[in-house]
Amino acid sequence: MTMNPRLRKFALTAHVTSSVGWLGAVAVFLALAVAGLTSQDAQTVRGAYLAMEVTGWLVLVPLSLASLLTGLIQALGTAWGLFRHYWVLFKLLITVAATVLLLVHMQVAGHVADAAAEANLSSGDLVGMRIQLLADAAAALLVLLVAVTLSVYKPKGLTRYGWRKQQETRVRERPATQGDQATGLKETKQQV
């Protein structure tokens, strides 16, 4: 089922907006992780980790889910399809994995935020988790940039399913006159 142009543009706008928003929110999350890990000011550290939890649950998670949902709508409602092109399939896998990992990652962010809310974190408190927050945010930024790159460049390559669908479409769209002409040509050759 393909969407009409107006609905397709609306869905595309929603997808681009949620995806770019997700990318921007990850950049903010990364900046907060850097501030929380490197700052010597206890209030800055505390504020960074508290803001990370709020940003995660109220911005990152909704935008990741919106990006996934609108991406599915785009794939299923356009000629690109969900399983026809490798770049669409890879982008789907990236988005699903990033969303699941984000939900797991939010548990760590919540633990560090709870510790920051209870007391001032010193430079040695929860260092492993704080480094993990930084590394995860940097990795998420890289992964989302790969998804953006796939969307922009749309590398060629049909899946087997996509190739089969393309062949079926070509057979269906072949004009009847070509078949009639080919039959007529065979008959003419046989007569000569």
N, C-alpha and C positions, 0 to 999 in steps of 0.2 A: 504494500500500500504506500503510495507516494502522497506526500502532503501537497496541498495547493501552495502557490508561491507566497501568499501572505502568511500562512501558518508556518511555512518553512523558514521564512525570514524571522518571524517571531521566535521560533524554536532555536534558530541559529544565534540570534541575539542573546537569548537566555543562556545558551551554552557558553558562548564566548565570555559573557559577563561573569558567570559563576566560575569559569575556569581561570580567567585573569584575576578575579577576586581571590581565588584560592591561592594562586601563585603569589600575589601581593601579601596575603595574610601569612604565608609561610616565610616570606622575607622579613616581615615584622617579627614573627616568632623567632627567627634566627637572630635578629638584632637584639631581642630581649634575652635570648640565651647567652649571647656574647656579653651583654651588660651584666647579667647575673653571675657569670663565671669570672669576669675580669675586674669588676668594680670593687673598690676597697670601702665604699660607703655602704653601711649596713642597710640603710633605708632604700637605696637604689637596688640592692640585691633583693631585698624583700619585695619591693614593688615590681621588679622584673618578673619574679616567679609567680606572684599573684596575678599579674597581668597576663602571663603566659597561659595560666589555667583558664581565665575568662576568655581570652582570645581563642584558645583551642576549642572550648565547648560552644561558644556563641558565634564564632566566625568560621574557624577552620572546618569543623565537622559539618555544619550545615552547607558550606560552600562545596565541600568534597562530595557530599551526597547529591547536591543540586547538579554539580558537574557530571556525575555519573548518570543521573536520571536524564538530564537533557541530552547527554551524549547518546544514550540508548534511543531516545526519541529521534534524534537526528539520524542515527544509523538505520533505524527501522522505517523511518518515514521518508527516506531519500533513496536515490539510485545507488548510493555508496554501499548500502547494506551493512549488516553487522559481521558477516563471515565471508564477504566476497573479496576484500582486499586485505593483504597482510598488515598494512599500516593501521587500518581501522581495528583489526584484531589485536595488534600489539598495544594500541592506545587503550583499548578496553581493558586488557590485562594489566597495564600500568595503572590505570585509574582504580580498578578493583583492588589491586595489591596495595596501592598507596592509601586508599580509604581504610582498608583493614588494618594496615600498619599504623595509621593515624589513631585509630581507636585504641590499639594496644599502647601506643606512645602516650596517649592521654592519661593512662594509669600512672606512668612515671611522672608526668607533669603534675598530676594531682597530688602525688606523694610529696614531691619537692615543694609544691605550693602550700600544702598543709604544714610541713615543717617550717616554712618561712613565716606562716601566719602565727604559729605558736611561739617562735623565738627568732632572734636574729641569727642568720646563718653565718658562721665564720668561714674563712677561706678553705678550711679543711673539712667542713661538713658536707656530707653527701656528694663528694667530688665525682665519684663514678657516675652517679645519676645525672649530675649537672653536665658532665662531659657528654653523656649519652644524649641529653636533650639537644645540645649543640650539634653533635654529629648527625643525629636523626633529622634535625631541621635542615642542615646543609645537604644531606642526601635527598631529602624530599624536594628541595629546591632544584637540585640537579635532575631528578626524575621528572618533575613537572616541566622543566625546560626541554627534556627529550620529547615529552608528549606534545608540547607546543611546536617543536621542530617537525615532528611527524605530521601535524595538522597543516603546517605551512607548506612543506615540500611534497607531501603525499607521494612517497616513493612508489614506483611502479611495482607491480607484482600481484597477480591474482592468486587466491587460494584455489585448491582443486574445485571446491564448491563454486567459487566465483567464476572460474573458467567454464565449468559445466553450465551455469546459468547464462553466461554470455553466449555460449554456443546455442542454447535453447532459444534465446531471444533472437539471434541472427536467423535461425531456421524459421521462427514464427514471423519475422518481419520481412523475409525474402518475398518479393513480389511474385504473385502467381504467374505473371507474364514471363518471368525468367524460366520457370518450370515448363510452361507451355512452349516457349521458344526452344528450349533444350530438347523437348520431345519432338517438336517439328523438325529440328535439325537432324536428329537421329533417323527419323522417317525418311528425310530427303536423302541422307547418305545411303540408307538401305536400298532406296529405289535406284540409285545410280550404280 
